[in-house]
Amino acid sequence: MNPTALIAEDEPLLAAHLRQELLRLWPGLEVLATVGDGLQAVAQTLALQPTLAFFDIRMPGCTGLEAAAALAEDWPQGAGSAPFPLIVFVTAYSDHALAAFEAQAADYLVKPVDPPRLAACVQRLQQRLHERQRQAPAPAQALDAAVAQLRSLLGGAAVASAPPAARLEVIQAQVGSVVHFVPVDEVIYFEAADKYVRVVTAAREHLIRQSLRELLPMLDTAVFWQVHRGTVVQARCIEQARREESGKVTLKLRGRPETVTASRLYAHLFKGQ
């Protein structure tokens, strides 16, 4: 079967140029779709299951890194499932954690894409696909390897791009004309909800108009563990972790009746001793 690709790029001219150059360099490649935002990138990649995915780092909806994380969490397993795609990140910022990309991504490209650099990328991808076909790893093993690689990439990019932030001690959650002051150490978990974040304590829930991406740098990562792209849990509030066949982990929390799911990307936090 010929390799297939999906391009996620919010600038139509750049997307068209990348598609044209890819097909020129790789005549046997089939570009299944070109999308313009991160949410469509996730939806279409899951639906079409291409061999390759070219993700712009800065896209509306969610970034290329966030889209890749979502794929790692939701990629299907079992009979008929395709291997996790090789992901190439495209960025306009030459200093945007390129060391991490070079070490952990299938490849990366800097805009405007240089034809010789793209030719080298194509050669590298063809070699990776040849090795994958020759070794023929089980789908579960291939996904585990991709998840480990992506986890390292996300960690490296976060360290490289996150500015230092003051630790958050109290959250001010406004309801009408009343502002509730919620000590951070009373929060059991935070959960992204559209343009808000749910702040969940044992007693009640609050909504704050702030993204989880903005909140994360202000939390102590030794205390609050990110367990999903949209969920951060206070570690001491985790009572039990149960690993599922899908690779995800279900968390039982102290002081709350509901459970929380930790995705494949963060399942390594719950190994036991």
Disulfide bonds with the S-S distance in Angstrom:
none
